[in-house]
Amino acid sequence: MDQLQIYAALGYVLIVIGLAGSILPLLPGPLLIWTGIFLWAWDDNFIRIGWPTLTLLALLALIAWGADIFLTAVVSRRAGASWRAIGGAILGGILGGALLSALPIIGTLAGAVIGAVVGMWTVEYYAKNRNQQAATTAVRAYITSLLIGAGLEVLIALIMIAVFVWQAFY
């Protein structure tokens, strides 16, 4: 296997990891897919996949990334979550992921999700004068926005892979 074939193989690996990353919130899925497609295109001397396609795929990756951040913040805020609660979710997610990282992938993912929910609920509970209902409403909105964002990210990742397959093999 010469050096250029290694780039194509690495490209395939990054595409697969990117697809998994579009499902797992810890990996930047569309960015990894774009990087994998770029390496594959480089290996092919940009013959079948050129800069117009790579630019389109980069825009899709940016849309997925921006939508994820936008949906989480805006939907949570509309449900009454404070910026402190969103910060609590981020901090709780990091701490939870770190605490359960002894269990590879599943522990880190579960820890991040549980930590984010606990962090947001706790901050909202104290910010809303110990109002359990307000804290629970904010957490529900946060979880809903995460699920919608993840669904959108998976959809965009599949579109990116479909464009890659179409351009590269048909």
N, C-alpha and C positions, 0 to 999 in steps of 0.2 A: 504494500500500500504506500503510494508516494504521498508527499506532503499535501498536495491538493485534495486527494481523496480523504485525508484526515479531516479537512475542513468540512467536507460534505457529511461525513459521519458525525462530527461534532454538531453540525447543523441539525441533523435528525434528532440527536440526543436532546439538544436544547428545545426543539419543537415539542417533543414528548414531555419534557420537564415543564415547559411553558403551559401545555394543556393541563397538566396536573396543577400547576400554579394558578390557573384561572379558577380552579375549584377550591384550592387551599388558600386561605387568606394570607399566608406567610410568604408566598412567592409571587414575584411580579410576572404573572403568566404571559400577557400579551407582549411585554418587553422581551421576555426570553424567546417567545415565538418569533418575534421580529429579528432578534439577533441570530437565531438559528437559520431563518430564511436568508438573511444577509450572508452568513457564512456559506450556505449552500450555493447562493448566487455567485459569490466570489469564486468558489470552486469551479463553477460553470462559466467563469469569465463574463458574468452578467449577460449571457446570450439569451437564455430563456426567461430570466427574471431581471429586468433592468431597473433603472432608477425611478421611472414613473410608478411601477408596481411597488417598489420598496417605499416610495414616498406615501402612496396610498395606505400601505400597511402600517407605516409609522403613524399616520394620522389616526387610523383605527386604534392602535395601541394607546395613543394619547387620549383619545375619546374614552376608552375603557378605564384608564387610570383616573382621568378627571371625573368621569361619571361616578366612579366608586367613592371618591372623596366628597364630591358634591352631594350625592344622594345621602350618604351617611350624615353629613353635617346638616343639610337643609331639612331633611325629614325629621331628624332628631330635634332640631331647633323648633320646628313647627309644632311638634308634640309637647313643647314646653321644656325640653332639656336645656340646661344652661351650658355655656361653653366650658365651665368648670366640670360639669358632668361628662362632657365629651372628653375632656382631658383626663378625668378619672377612668373612663373606659380605656383610653390609650395606655395609661399607666398600669391599670389593672391587667390589661391584656399582656403587656410586656412582663409584668411580675408573674402572672399566672403561667405564661409560656415558659419562663425561666424555671419556675418551681417544679413544673411537671416535665421538664426536658429530659429527665432520666429515662422516660418512656419515649423512644424515638418516634418522631412524626405525630403519632396519635396523641401522646401525652402533651407534646408542645402545642398542638392544635387545640386539644380540649382545654388545656390550661389557659391558652390565650382567650378562648371564647368565654370560659367560666370567669376568668379574671376580669375581662372587659365588662361582662354583665354585673358582676359583684361591684366592681369599681364605680360604674355609672350609677347603679342603684344606691350605693352608699352615699356618694356625693349628693345625688338628688334628694335622698331622704333627709339629710341634714340641711341642705339648702332650702328645702320646702317645709321647714319647721316640723320635721319628723312625720311628714305626710306620706304614708305607704302607697296610697293610690296614685299620687302624682309621680312618685318614683317609679312605680310599676308601669304607668303609662309611658313615661319617657323611655324606659328599657324596652318595652314592646315596640315602640317606634324605631328605636335603634336596631333591634333585631330584624324588624321588617325591612328597614333600609339596607341592612347588610345583605339580606337574602335577595332583594331586588338587584342590588349592585353586583352580587356574585352571579346571578342569573344573566345579567347584561354582559358581564365580563366573559362568561362561558360562551354566550352567543357570539360575541365579537371574536373570541379566540377561534371558534369553529369557522366563522367567516374567513378569518385570516388564513387558516389552514386550507380551506376550500379554494381560496384565491391562489395559494401556493401550489396546490395539486393541479389546478386548472392551468396555470401558467407554465409549470415545470413539466407536466406530463401529457398535455393534450394540445 
